[in-house]
Amino acid sequence: MSKINKFKIITIALVVAVVSVNCDNDDSYGGSGVSLDFSGTYVQQDQMARPAINTVFVASGQPKDDFNAAIPSAMGAKYQSIFQSRLLALNPAFTTNALGQTAVQFTGLLATDVLNVSTTKKTTFFDGTNVLTGRALADDVIDVELLLIFGGSTGVSNPTLTKDNVNANDKAFGTTFPYLASAW
C-alpha cells in the first residue's frame, strides 16, 4: 500500500472519529448518572494581586510557596522585612518613592499582596493622583512598579530603570464586556 493511500485512510479515520463525536448546547446531564465531586481539601497555590511583586521580592521554591499560600492579613507582618531587604538590595539609594513612602511604608504596602479597590475613586493602579484604587486593563503596572522602586521621590530618578518599554497591549481592548482583546 502506498504512502498516499495510508495517509488517505488515516485522514478518513480521523474525520469519521471527529464527526462521530457529538457536542450540543444541552448542559443537563439527562439523568446519565454523571456527577461532579468537589469534596476534598483545597489549597491556595498562587497569590498575585499585584503583578511581578512576589516574583521580584520573594525567593523561588519554598519561600514563594509559603508566600502564595499565606493569608493576606498576615502577609505584611511576616514579609515586610524580607521585601525591605530585597528593595534595598535592588535600589540601595532608595529613600522615598513618588508616593512619598519610605522603604518601610512601601514594602509594608507591597508585602500584603491584595488588589485594593475603591468604589469612590477612579479605578487605576497609579495615575499620579489615585494610588492602588484597583487596576484598569490598560494600566501599565510594571512601569508603575519600576517607577515606585527606582524613580525616587519625583519619579524621574534612574529613567532607564523606570520603564519596561512595552507601551501598549499588542491588540486593542474591546469596548464591550469582557473588554479583553481577542486571542492572536
C-alpha positions as CSV (number, residue, x, y, z in Angstrom):
1,M,0.0,0.0,0.0
2,S,1.4,3.4,-1.0
3,K,2.1,6.2,1.5
4,I,-0.6,8.3,-0.1
5,N,-3.2,5.6,0.4
6,K,-2.1,5.1,4.1
7,F,-2.4,8.9,4.5
8,K,-5.9,8.9,3.0
9,I,-7.1,6.0,5.3
10,I,-5.7,7.8,8.4
11,T,-7.4,11.1,7.3
12,I,-10.7,9.3,6.7
13,A,-10.4,7.6,10.1
14,L,-9.8,10.9,11.8
15,V,-12.7,12.6,10.0
16,V,-15.0,9.8,11.0
17,A,-13.9,10.0,14.6
18,V,-14.4,13.7,14.7
19,V,-17.8,13.5,13.1
20,S,-18.9,10.7,15.4
21,V,-18.2,12.8,18.5
22,N,-21.3,14.9,19.0
23,C,-21.4,18.0,21.2
24,D,-24.5,20.1,21.8
25,N,-25.6,23.0,23.9
26,D,-27.6,20.9,26.3
27,D,-25.8,21.3,29.7
28,S,-28.1,19.0,31.5
29,Y,-26.9,15.6,32.3
30,G,-30.2,14.0,31.5
31,G,-30.0,11.5,34.3
32,S,-26.9,9.9,32.9
33,G,-25.5,9.4,36.4
34,V,-22.6,11.8,35.8
35,S,-21.9,13.8,38.9
36,L,-19.1,16.1,40.0
37,D,-17.3,15.6,43.2
38,F,-16.0,18.8,44.9
39,S,-15.2,17.2,48.2
40,G,-11.6,17.3,49.5
41,T,-9.2,19.8,50.7
42,Y,-8.3,22.7,48.5
43,V,-5.0,24.6,48.9
44,Q,-4.3,28.1,47.5
45,Q,-1.4,27.8,45.0
46,D,-0.8,31.3,43.9
47,Q,-1.2,34.9,45.0
48,M,-0.6,37.6,42.6
49,A,-2.8,40.6,43.0
50,R,0.0,42.9,42.1
51,P,1.8,41.5,39.0
52,A,5.5,40.8,39.5
53,I,5.7,41.7,43.2
54,N,6.1,38.3,44.6
55,T,8.3,37.4,41.6
56,V,10.7,40.1,42.5
57,F,10.5,40.2,46.2
58,V,10.1,36.5,47.3
59,A,12.8,33.9,46.6
60,S,11.6,30.9,44.5
61,G,11.0,27.5,46.0
62,Q,9.6,27.1,49.5
63,P,9.6,30.8,50.4
64,K,7.5,31.6,47.3
65,D,5.2,28.6,48.1
66,D,4.7,29.9,51.6
67,F,4.0,33.4,50.4
68,N,1.5,32.2,47.9
69,A,-0.4,30.2,50.5
70,A,-0.3,33.0,53.2
71,I,-3.4,34.6,54.4
72,P,-3.3,38.3,53.2
73,S,-4.0,39.7,56.7
74,A,-0.8,38.0,57.9
75,M,1.4,38.8,55.0
76,G,2.6,42.3,56.0
77,A,3.9,41.3,59.4
78,K,5.6,38.2,58.0
79,Y,7.1,39.5,54.8
80,Q,7.6,43.3,55.1
81,S,11.2,43.0,56.4
82,I,12.0,40.5,53.6
83,F,10.6,42.9,51.0
84,Q,12.5,45.8,52.5
85,S,15.8,43.9,52.4
86,R,15.2,43.0,48.7
87,L,14.1,46.6,47.9
88,L,17.3,48.0,49.3
89,A,19.4,45.3,47.5
90,L,17.7,46.4,44.2
91,N,18.0,50.1,44.9
92,P,20.5,50.9,47.7
93,A,19.8,54.6,47.2
94,F,16.0,54.3,48.0
95,T,14.8,57.0,50.4
96,T,11.2,57.7,49.4
97,N,9.2,57.0,46.3
98,A,6.8,59.1,44.2
99,L,4.1,58.3,46.8
100,G,6.3,59.9,49.5
101,Q,6.7,56.4,51.1
102,T,9.8,55.3,53.0
103,A,11.2,51.8,52.4
104,V,9.3,50.6,55.5
105,Q,6.0,52.1,54.3
106,F,6.4,51.0,50.7
107,T,7.4,47.4,51.5
108,G,4.6,47.2,54.1
109,L,2.1,48.1,51.4
110,L,3.7,45.6,48.9
111,A,4.0,42.7,51.3
112,T,0.3,42.5,51.7
113,D,-0.4,41.2,48.2
114,V,-4.0,42.2,47.7
115,L,-5.7,44.3,45.0
116,N,-7.3,47.2,46.7
117,V,-10.5,48.5,45.1
118,S,-12.1,51.9,45.7
119,T,-15.7,52.3,45.0
120,T,-15.5,56.1,45.1
121,K,-12.4,56.9,43.0
122,K,-11.1,56.2,39.5
123,T,-10.1,52.6,39.1
124,T,-6.3,52.7,38.5
125,F,-3.1,51.1,39.7
126,F,-1.4,54.5,39.8
127,D,-2.1,57.6,37.7
128,G,-0.1,60.2,39.6
129,T,-3.0,61.0,41.8
130,N,-5.0,57.9,42.5
131,V,-3.0,55.1,44.0
132,L,-3.9,51.4,44.1
133,T,-7.6,52.0,43.7
134,G,-7.9,49.0,41.5
135,R,-6.5,48.1,38.2
136,A,-7.8,49.0,34.8
137,L,-6.9,46.8,31.8
138,A,-4.7,49.4,30.2
139,D,-2.7,50.3,33.4
140,D,1.0,49.7,32.8
141,V,1.5,48.0,36.2
142,I,5.1,47.1,35.5
143,D,6.1,50.7,34.7
144,V,4.3,51.8,37.8
145,E,6.1,49.3,40.0
146,L,9.5,50.2,38.4
147,L,8.8,53.9,38.9
148,L,7.9,53.3,42.6
149,I,11.0,51.2,43.2
150,F,13.6,53.1,41.1
151,G,12.1,56.6,40.4
152,G,12.9,58.3,43.6
153,S,10.7,60.9,45.3
154,T,9.9,62.6,42.0
155,G,9.5,59.5,39.9
156,V,12.2,60.6,37.4
157,S,15.4,59.3,39.0
158,N,17.0,56.4,37.2
159,P,15.0,56.9,33.9
160,T,16.4,53.8,32.3
161,L,15.1,51.7,35.2
162,T,11.6,53.1,35.4
163,K,10.1,51.8,32.1
164,D,9.9,48.3,30.6
165,N,9.3,50.0,27.1
166,V,6.2,47.9,26.5
167,N,3.9,50.8,25.9
168,A,0.7,49.2,24.9
169,N,-1.1,45.9,24.6
170,D,-0.5,44.1,21.3
171,K,-4.2,44.4,20.4
172,A,-6.8,47.0,21.3
173,F,-9.1,46.2,24.2
174,G,-12.8,45.8,23.3
175,T,-15.4,48.4,24.1
176,T,-17.9,45.9,25.5
177,F,-17.7,43.2,28.1
178,P,-15.4,41.3,28.6
179,Y,-13.2,44.1,27.2
180,L,-10.2,41.8,26.7
181,A,-8.5,41.7,23.4
182,S,-9.2,38.6,21.3
183,A,-6.5,36.0,21.2
184,W,-3.9,36.1,18.5
